[in-house]
Amino acid sequence: MAINTTLLFIGCGNMGAAIAGGALRQMPGVRIVALDPDPDRARSLLPPGAEVQLHDKPAALTGLSPDLTILGVKPQTFPDLAPEVMSLMRASPIVSIMAGISLDRLNADLAPSAVVRVMPNLPALVGQGMSLGCTTAVLPASTTTVIEALFNAIGRFDWVAGEDLFERANPAFACGPGFVFAFAEQMILAAIGQGLPRDLAERLVHQTFVGSAKMLSEDPRGAAGLKRAVSSPGGTTLAGLSVLEAETGLPRLLSGTLAAAHARALELAKPAG
Ligand SMILES: NC(=O)c1ccc[n+]([C@@H]2O[C@H](COP(=O)([O-])OP(=O)(O)OC[C@H]3O[C@@H](n4cnc5c(N)ncnc54)[C@H](OP(=O)(O)O)[C@@H]3O)[C@@H](O)[C@H]2O)c1
C-alpha cells in the first residue's frame, strides 16, 4: 500500500526508532521526520541508511505539517516538552505510546488534536510486536488507515473500546514479554537443576520457545489445542502439566501476576502528591 504521508516522531529512542524502521519497510512513500536530543543515538537505533530527517532542536521543525505525530518520549519527560513542540503537536492527530499517561490528560494538554493511545510491546524491536490502540476521538478514515498500517508494520495491531479495557489488557501483552522471559529463565534453571550444562539448557529452552511461538501464530488449534496435541494420555507431558496447572500453579500465579501489574499501573497513573 503506498501511503504518502508525513510522520513526525517526538522522541526517537528504542521504540520510536523501531516504529520508524517498520514504517520505512512497509509504508512506501512515507516521509519521516524525528526530533530527539541525541540524534547520534537515534541514528544508531534506526536501520542502517534509514531515510529519517533527524533534528535535535524544535526550531528545525518550523513550518512542518505532519499528517500524524508519534509521541515517543518517556512519560516523565512529557511535562518538559518545549512549548513550540506542544504547539506543533496540537496541529495534527497524535499517537501517544507513553505508558501511564491517560487519554484525559493527553486530551487536555494537546487539545484540539485527536489523540490516540497505542501500547506497543518489546518484540516490536524485531518486527513481531503486539500493539493495542484506544481513543475517544472520532478519527478521519485516512488517519485510522495510517495508524493501523504503522503498527501492523512492526507486528500486529488491534483496537480496544475504552481506556479501562486498554489498561486491563496491558499486563498480558505489554508486560507479557517480561513474564514470558521469566518463564523461560525458570525453565532453564530447572533444566540445569536436572543436571544439564547451562549452554545446552539455554539452547534447548530458547528454541522451544521460538518453535512454540511460531506454532501458536500459525496453527489454528490455539494454545489449549496445541497443549492437548502434545500431551498423550498417561504420558510425560501430562505428568508435568499436572504440577504446572495445579490450582496453586500457573492458574493462580498468572491471575495474580496480571492483577499485580494492573494494580501497579493504577498506582503509577495517580497524580503525585
Ligand atoms: N520500550 C518498550 O518496550 C516500550 C513499550 C511500550 C511503550 N513504551 C513507551 O515508549 C516510550 C519510549 O520508550 P523507549 O523505550 O523508546 O525510551 P527511550 O529509548 O528513552 O526513548 C525516548 C527518546 O525520547 C528522547 N527525548 C527526551 N526528551 C525529548 C524531547 N524533549 N524531545 C524529543 N525527544 C526527547 C530521549 O532522548 P534522551 O535519551 O537523550 O533523553 C530518547 O531518545 C515511553 O513513553 C514508553 O512508556 C516503550
The ligand as an SDF file (V2000), in Angstrom:
LIG
                    3D

 48 52  0  0  0  0  0  0  0  0999 V2000
   10.4990    0.1070   25.2070 N   0  0  0  0  0  0  0  0  0  0  0  0
    9.3290   -0.5540   25.3040 C   0  0  0  0  0  0  0  0  0  0  0  0
    9.2610   -1.7950   25.2960 O   0  0  0  0  0  0  0  0  0  0  0  0
    8.0390    0.2230   25.3550 C   0  0  0  0  0  0  0  0  0  0  0  0
    6.8180   -0.4710   25.2620 C   0  0  0  0  0  0  0  0  0  0  0  0
    5.6280    0.2600   25.2800 C   0  0  0  0  0  0  0  0  0  0  0  0
    5.6510    1.6290   25.4070 C   0  0  0  0  0  0  0  0  0  0  0  0
    6.8350    2.2700   25.5310 N   0  0  0  0  0  0  0  0  0  0  0  0
    6.8160    3.7240   25.6890 C   0  0  0  0  0  0  0  0  0  0  0  0
    7.5720    4.2640   24.6470 O   0  0  0  0  0  0  0  0  0  0  0  0
    8.1540    5.4850   25.0980 C   0  0  0  0  0  0  0  0  0  0  0  0
    9.6240    5.4760   24.7120 C   0  0  0  0  0  0  0  0  0  0  0  0
   10.2610    4.3450   25.3160 O   0  0  0  0  0  0  0  0  0  0  0  0
   11.6890    3.9210   24.8320 P   0  0  0  0  0  0  0  0  0  0  0  0
   11.9800    2.6070   25.4380 O   0  0  0  0  0  0  0  0  0  0  0  0
   11.7850    4.1060   23.3450 O   0  0  0  0  0  0  0  0  0  0  0  0
   12.5620    5.0490   25.5840 O   0  0  0  0  0  0  0  0  0  0  0  0
   13.8670    5.7870   25.0810 P   0  0  0  0  0  0  0  0  0  0  0  0
   14.7360    4.8430   24.3400 O   0  0  0  0  0  0  0  0  0  0  0  0
   14.4310    6.5030   26.2800 O   0  0  0  0  0  0  0  0  0  0  0  0
   13.2910    6.8540   24.0310 O   0  0  0  0  0  0  0  0  0  0  0  0
   12.7960    8.1130   24.3690 C   0  0  0  0  0  0  0  0  0  0  0  0
   13.5290    9.1150   23.4960 C   0  0  0  0  0  0  0  0  0  0  0  0
   12.9380   10.4040   23.6390 O   0  0  0  0  0  0  0  0  0  0  0  0
   14.0160   11.3370   23.7000 C   0  0  0  0  0  0  0  0  0  0  0  0
   13.6160   12.6300   24.2770 N   0  0  0  0  0  0  0  0  0  0  0  0
   13.7540   13.0510   25.5550 C   0  0  0  0  0  0  0  0  0  0  0  0
   13.3180   14.3240   25.6640 N   0  0  0  0  0  0  0  0  0  0  0  0
   12.8950   14.7030   24.4330 C   0  0  0  0  0  0  0  0  0  0  0  0
   12.3530   15.9170   23.9180 C   0  0  0  0  0  0  0  0  0  0  0  0
   12.1560   16.9750   24.7050 N   0  0  0  0  0  0  0  0  0  0  0  0
   12.0500   15.9860   22.6170 N   0  0  0  0  0  0  0  0  0  0  0  0
   12.2510   14.9150   21.8230 C   0  0  0  0  0  0  0  0  0  0  0  0
   12.7690   13.7490   22.2570 N   0  0  0  0  0  0  0  0  0  0  0  0
   13.0860   13.6340   23.5550 C   0  0  0  0  0  0  0  0  0  0  0  0
   15.0400   10.6290   24.5330 C   0  0  0  0  0  0  0  0  0  0  0  0
   16.3090   11.2510   24.4330 O   0  0  0  0  0  0  0  0  0  0  0  0
   17.2970   11.1950   25.7300 P   0  0  0  0  0  0  0  0  0  0  0  0
   17.5410    9.7330   25.9980 O   0  0  0  0  0  0  0  0  0  0  0  0
   18.5010   11.9320   25.2710 O   0  0  0  0  0  0  0  0  0  0  0  0
   16.5590   11.8300   26.8670 O   0  0  0  0  0  0  0  0  0  0  0  0
   15.0160    9.2460   23.8870 C   0  0  0  0  0  0  0  0  0  0  0  0
   15.8090    9.1690   22.7370 O   0  0  0  0  0  0  0  0  0  0  0  0
    7.9330    5.5660   26.6050 C   0  0  0  0  0  0  0  0  0  0  0  0
    6.9440    6.5300   26.8790 O   0  0  0  0  0  0  0  0  0  0  0  0
    7.4490    4.1930   26.9860 C   0  0  0  0  0  0  0  0  0  0  0  0
    6.4860    4.2500   28.0230 O   0  0  0  0  0  0  0  0  0  0  0  0
    8.0400    1.6070   25.4890 C   0  0  0  0  0  0  0  0  0  0  0  0
  1  2  1  0
  2  3  2  0
  2  4  1  0
  4  5  1  0
  4 48  2  0
  5  6  2  0
  6  7  1  0
  7  8  2  0
  8  9  1  0
  8 48  1  0
  9 10  1  0
  9 46  1  0
 10 11  1  0
 11 12  1  0
 11 44  1  0
 12 13  1  0
 13 14  1  0
 14 15  2  0
 14 16  1  0
 14 17  1  0
 17 18  1  0
 18 19  2  0
 18 20  1  0
 18 21  1  0
 21 22  1  0
 22 23  1  0
 23 24  1  0
 23 42  1  0
 24 25  1  0
 25 26  1  0
 25 36  1  0
 26 27  1  0
 26 35  1  0
 27 28  2  0
 28 29  1  0
 29 30  1  0
 29 35  2  0
 30 31  1  0
 30 32  2  0
 32 33  1  0
 33 34  2  0
 34 35  1  0
 36 37  1  0
 36 42  1  0
 37 38  1  0
 38 39  2  0
 38 40  1  0
 38 41  1  0
 42 43  1  0
 44 45  1  0
 44 46  1  0
 46 47  1  0
M  CHG  2   8   1  16  -1
M  END
$$$$
